Amino acid sequence: MPGGHADMRQLCRWVAVMALAIVPAVFADETKPKDPGFTETPVPAQYTNEVSLAMQWGHALWLNDQASAAATDVLRDRGLLAGHDHATGWITTAYDDKLAQWRVFFTEDDHGATKDFVDMVFDMSNGKARLIALQPNVPAVTLSAEEQILVKARNEALKEPAQRCAKTYNQAVWLVHHPKGWYTMVDLLPARTDADIYPVGGFHTFNYGVLDKDTPRHYEQTHACLNLTGPPQGAIDGMFVQHRTSPAPTKFHVFMSLSYGKTVYVVTTSNNLLWRVDHGTIRLIDSTKGLGHDVVSKLSD
């Protein structure tokens, strides 16, 4: 097995201001021509930082989710849940800011104490999860102080009385740097159970710890549940959504474009702008004329 026990349990802190590589989803068809009715236009200066962070975090969230899903498959396919009737979930962390390798560990309740009963490491350098290390912990091991912080945040977020738009939810937990210290951020994602259904509502972020006035404890992507289906024959192959809770697309829109393999067109109602989120990249569409104007007219308030 590659690596030792200490390496497997090394925990990476996530720094929000890191410059991350934005790469396209490997499964997307980049040879497909862009929609001829849309014209791109420069992003206004007041939104450039927000757009950049949304792309960075959305890409990281997608990789986190890919690694988590792959680890869950390994856990099931190799029978690693046997004897762990009190499993409580997983934590997925990147080893460094390049996001090439991710560690996933699974936790269980051992007479009131949360312990780690299996560790995995995945290579994600090409956008697909490849298992490179697997370590069942017999007996299960005690969590480090940082791991306990992540698990506590995960458990708190999953119990929050927030709007749920799916029976099952996935999560991603992060340690985020703040000038006053570190805080934990938990993203809640509605799980897809039908290949033809695409959830666009019910995404949440919860923050715990050292926060400031610009870091809300709870961010709710939508105020209602909404699922989209694939487009009809001959229609533009994309999703069109009306977005009310921020002036630009969010990390969740970026995550959707990568996870669903679909272009997401977002009309932000606070400023009547039309955005295209494609392969994890956010672009602003000219909405003053042509098809862009027609879309905004139909989807804005």
C-alpha positions as CSV (number, residue, x, y, z in Angstrom):
1,M,0.0,0.0,0.0
2,P,1.5,3.4,-0.9
3,G,2.3,5.7,1.9
4,G,2.4,5.2,5.7
5,H,-0.3,5.8,8.3
6,A,1.0,9.2,9.2
7,D,0.8,10.4,5.6
8,M,-2.7,9.1,5.1
9,R,-3.9,11.1,8.1
10,Q,-2.1,14.3,7.1
11,L,-4.8,17.0,6.9
12,C,-4.7,19.9,4.5
13,R,-6.1,23.3,5.4
14,W,-8.0,25.1,2.7
15,V,-7.2,28.7,2.1
16,A,-9.9,30.7,0.3
17,V,-7.6,33.2,-1.3
18,M,-5.4,30.6,-3.0
19,A,-5.0,30.8,-6.8
20,L,-6.5,27.5,-8.0
21,A,-6.3,25.9,-11.4
22,I,-9.6,26.1,-13.3
23,V,-9.8,23.1,-15.6
24,P,-12.6,21.9,-17.9
25,A,-14.6,18.9,-17.1
26,V,-13.0,16.0,-18.9
27,F,-16.3,14.5,-20.0
28,A,-17.6,17.7,-21.6
29,D,-17.6,18.0,-25.4
30,E,-15.4,21.0,-26.0
31,T,-15.7,20.7,-29.8
32,K,-19.3,21.6,-29.7
33,P,-19.8,25.1,-31.1
34,K,-21.0,27.9,-28.9
35,D,-24.6,29.0,-29.2
36,P,-24.6,31.5,-32.1
37,G,-27.3,33.7,-30.7
38,F,-25.3,34.8,-27.6
39,T,-22.4,37.3,-27.6
40,E,-20.0,37.5,-24.6
41,T,-19.2,40.9,-23.0
42,P,-16.7,41.8,-20.3
43,V,-17.6,41.2,-16.7
44,P,-18.1,44.5,-14.8
45,A,-15.2,45.2,-12.4
46,Q,-17.5,45.0,-9.3
47,Y,-18.1,41.4,-10.0
48,T,-14.7,40.1,-11.1
49,N,-13.6,38.9,-7.6
50,E,-16.9,37.3,-6.9
51,V,-16.8,35.5,-10.3
52,S,-13.2,34.3,-9.8
53,L,-13.9,32.9,-6.3
54,A,-17.1,31.2,-7.6
55,M,-15.1,29.4,-10.3
56,Q,-12.3,28.4,-7.8
57,W,-14.6,27.1,-5.2
58,G,-17.0,25.5,-7.6
59,H,-14.2,23.5,-9.3
60,A,-12.9,22.4,-5.9
61,L,-16.4,21.4,-4.8
62,W,-16.8,19.3,-7.9
63,L,-13.5,17.5,-7.3
64,N,-14.4,17.0,-3.6
65,D,-17.8,15.5,-4.7
66,Q,-16.1,13.2,-7.3
67,A,-13.6,11.9,-4.8
68,S,-16.4,11.3,-2.2
69,A,-18.6,9.4,-4.6
70,A,-15.7,7.2,-5.7
71,A,-14.8,6.5,-2.1
72,T,-18.4,5.5,-1.3
73,D,-18.3,3.1,-4.3
74,V,-15.1,1.5,-3.0
75,L,-16.5,1.2,0.5
76,R,-19.6,-0.6,-0.9
77,D,-17.9,-2.7,-3.6
78,R,-15.2,-4.0,-1.3
79,G,-17.5,-4.7,1.6
80,L,-15.6,-2.3,3.9
81,L,-18.8,-1.4,5.8
82,A,-19.1,-4.9,7.2
83,G,-18.8,-4.7,11.0
84,H,-19.4,-1.0,11.0
85,D,-23.0,-0.7,11.9
86,H,-22.6,2.7,13.4
87,A,-20.9,4.5,10.5
88,T,-21.6,8.2,10.5
89,G,-20.3,9.6,7.2
90,W,-17.2,10.8,5.5
91,I,-14.8,13.7,5.3
92,T,-13.0,14.6,2.0
93,T,-9.9,16.9,2.0
94,A,-7.4,18.0,-0.6
95,Y,-3.7,17.5,0.1
96,D,-2.6,20.8,-1.4
97,D,-3.8,23.8,-3.4
98,K,-3.2,22.0,-6.7
99,L,-6.1,19.7,-5.9
100,A,-4.4,16.7,-7.6
101,Q,-4.9,14.3,-4.7
102,W,-7.7,14.0,-2.2
103,R,-8.1,12.0,1.0
104,V,-11.4,10.5,2.1
105,F,-11.9,9.0,5.5
106,F,-15.0,7.4,6.9
107,T,-16.1,7.8,10.5
108,E,-18.1,5.7,13.0
109,D,-19.5,6.1,16.5
110,D,-17.5,4.0,18.9
111,H,-19.4,4.1,22.2
112,G,-19.8,7.9,22.0
113,A,-16.4,8.6,20.4
114,T,-16.1,9.4,16.7
115,K,-13.3,7.4,15.1
116,D,-11.8,6.8,11.6
117,F,-12.3,3.3,10.3
118,V,-11.0,3.5,6.8
119,D,-8.8,5.9,4.8
120,M,-8.5,6.3,1.0
121,V,-6.5,8.6,-1.3
122,F,-7.5,9.4,-4.9
123,D,-5.6,11.0,-7.7
124,M,-7.8,13.6,-9.4
125,S,-5.3,15.2,-11.7
126,N,-7.2,14.4,-14.9
127,G,-10.7,15.1,-13.4
128,K,-11.4,11.4,-12.7
129,A,-11.0,9.6,-9.4
130,R,-8.3,7.0,-9.4
131,L,-7.7,5.1,-6.1
132,I,-4.0,5.2,-5.2
133,A,-4.1,4.2,-1.5
134,L,-6.5,2.3,0.8
135,Q,-6.1,1.7,4.5
136,P,-8.7,0.0,6.7
137,N,-8.1,1.0,10.3
138,V,-8.3,-2.0,12.6
139,P,-9.1,-1.0,15.2
140,A,-10.6,2.4,14.2
141,V,-8.4,5.3,15.2
142,T,-9.0,8.4,17.2
143,L,-9.4,11.6,15.3
144,S,-6.9,14.4,15.4
145,A,-8.0,17.8,16.7
146,E,-8.5,19.2,13.2
147,E,-10.4,16.1,12.1
148,Q,-12.7,16.5,15.1
149,I,-13.4,20.1,14.0
150,L,-14.4,19.0,10.5
151,V,-16.6,16.2,11.8
152,K,-18.3,18.5,14.2
153,A,-19.1,21.0,11.5
154,R,-20.4,18.2,9.2
155,N,-22.7,16.9,11.9
156,E,-24.0,20.4,12.7
157,A,-24.7,21.3,9.1
158,L,-26.6,18.1,8.4
159,K,-28.9,18.8,11.3
160,E,-29.6,22.4,10.4
161,P,-33.3,23.2,9.8
162,A,-32.7,24.3,6.2
163,Q,-34.8,23.7,3.2
164,R,-34.2,20.2,1.8
165,C,-34.9,19.5,-1.9
166,A,-33.8,15.8,-1.9
167,K,-34.2,12.8,0.4
168,T,-30.4,12.4,0.4
169,Y,-27.8,15.0,0.8
170,N,-24.0,15.0,0.2
171,Q,-21.6,17.4,1.9
172,A,-18.2,19.0,1.6
173,V,-16.4,20.4,4.6
174,W,-13.6,22.9,4.5
175,L,-11.2,24.7,6.8
176,V,-11.1,28.3,5.6
177,H,-8.5,30.9,6.5
178,H,-9.6,34.2,8.0
179,P,-7.5,37.1,9.2
180,K,-8.8,36.4,12.7
181,G,-8.2,32.6,12.4
182,W,-9.8,29.6,10.8
183,Y,-13.4,28.8,10.4
184,T,-15.2,25.7,9.0
185,M,-17.5,25.8,5.9
186,V,-19.9,23.1,5.0
187,D,-21.6,22.9,1.6
188,L,-24.8,20.8,1.4
189,L,-25.6,19.3,-2.0
190,P,-28.9,17.6,-3.0
191,A,-28.0,14.1,-4.2
192,R,-29.1,13.0,-7.7
193,T,-31.1,9.8,-7.8
194,D,-32.3,10.0,-11.4
195,A,-30.0,10.5,-14.3
196,D,-32.6,12.7,-16.1
197,I,-33.3,15.0,-13.2
198,Y,-31.0,17.9,-12.3
199,P,-31.5,19.6,-9.0
200,V,-30.9,23.4,-9.1
201,G,-32.5,24.2,-5.7
202,G,-31.7,23.2,-2.1
203,F,-28.0,24.0,-2.1
204,H,-26.6,25.5,1.2
205,T,-23.5,26.8,2.8
206,F,-23.0,26.9,6.6
207,N,-20.1,28.6,8.3
208,Y,-19.0,28.0,11.8
209,G,-16.3,29.8,13.9
210,V,-14.5,33.1,13.3
211,L,-16.7,35.1,10.9
212,D,-17.0,38.8,9.9
213,K,-19.8,40.9,8.6
214,D,-19.1,39.7,5.0
215,T,-19.2,36.0,5.9
216,P,-22.8,34.9,6.6
217,R,-23.4,32.0,8.8
218,H,-25.9,30.5,6.3
219,Y,-26.1,31.1,2.6
220,E,-29.1,29.6,0.8
221,Q,-28.8,29.3,-3.0
222,T,-32.5,29.3,-3.7
223,H,-35.7,30.0,-1.8
224,A,-37.6,27.1,-3.4
225,C,-36.9,23.6,-4.7
226,L,-36.6,23.2,-8.4
227,N,-35.5,20.3,-10.6
228,L,-34.8,20.5,-14.3
229,T,-34.9,17.8,-16.9
230,G,-33.0,17.5,-20.2
231,P,-34.0,19.9,-23.0
232,P,-36.4,18.9,-25.7
233,Q,-35.2,17.8,-29.1
234,G,-33.7,20.7,-31.1
235,A,-33.5,23.1,-28.1
236,I,-30.3,24.7,-26.8
237,D,-28.5,22.1,-24.7
238,G,-28.4,24.0,-21.5
239,M,-30.3,24.9,-18.3
240,F,-31.8,28.3,-17.8
241,V,-32.3,29.5,-14.2
242,Q,-33.4,32.6,-12.5
243,H,-31.1,33.5,-9.6
244,R,-32.2,35.9,-6.8
245,T,-29.6,35.5,-4.0
246,S,-26.5,37.1,-5.4
247,P,-25.6,39.5,-8.3
248,A,-23.4,36.9,-10.1
249,P,-23.4,33.1,-10.5
250,T,-22.1,31.1,-7.5
251,K,-19.9,28.1,-6.8
252,F,-23.0,26.0,-7.0
253,H,-23.7,27.0,-10.6
254,V,-20.1,26.2,-11.4
255,F,-20.5,22.8,-9.6
256,M,-23.7,22.1,-11.6
257,S,-22.0,22.8,-14.9
258,L,-19.2,20.4,-14.1
259,S,-21.2,17.7,-12.3
260,Y,-24.2,17.7,-14.8
261,G,-22.1,18.2,-17.9
262,K,-24.5,20.9,-18.9
263,T,-24.2,24.6,-19.7
264,V,-26.0,26.7,-17.1
265,Y,-27.5,30.0,-18.1
266,V,-28.1,32.2,-15.1
267,V,-30.2,35.4,-15.1
268,T,-29.4,37.4,-11.9
269,T,-32.5,39.3,-11.1
270,S,-31.0,42.0,-9.0
271,N,-29.2,43.5,-12.0
272,N,-30.9,41.7,-15.0
273,L,-27.6,40.2,-16.2
274,L,-27.3,37.0,-18.2
275,W,-24.4,34.6,-17.5
276,R,-23.2,31.4,-19.1
277,V,-21.5,28.9,-16.9
278,D,-19.8,26.3,-19.1
279,H,-17.2,23.7,-18.2
280,G,-16.8,25.4,-14.9
281,T,-16.1,28.8,-16.4
282,I,-18.4,31.9,-15.9
283,R,-18.9,34.3,-18.8
284,L,-21.2,37.3,-19.1
285,I,-23.6,37.4,-22.1
286,D,-24.7,40.6,-23.8
287,S,-28.3,41.0,-22.7
288,T,-29.0,44.3,-24.5
289,K,-29.9,42.7,-27.8
290,G,-30.7,39.5,-29.7
291,L,-31.3,36.2,-27.9
292,G,-29.6,37.4,-24.7
293,H,-32.2,40.2,-24.4
294,D,-35.0,37.8,-25.1
295,V,-33.9,35.4,-22.4
296,V,-33.5,38.2,-19.8
297,S,-36.9,39.6,-20.7
298,K,-38.6,36.2,-20.1
299,L,-36.7,35.3,-16.9
300,S,-36.3,38.6,-15.0
301,D,-38.9,40.0,-12.7
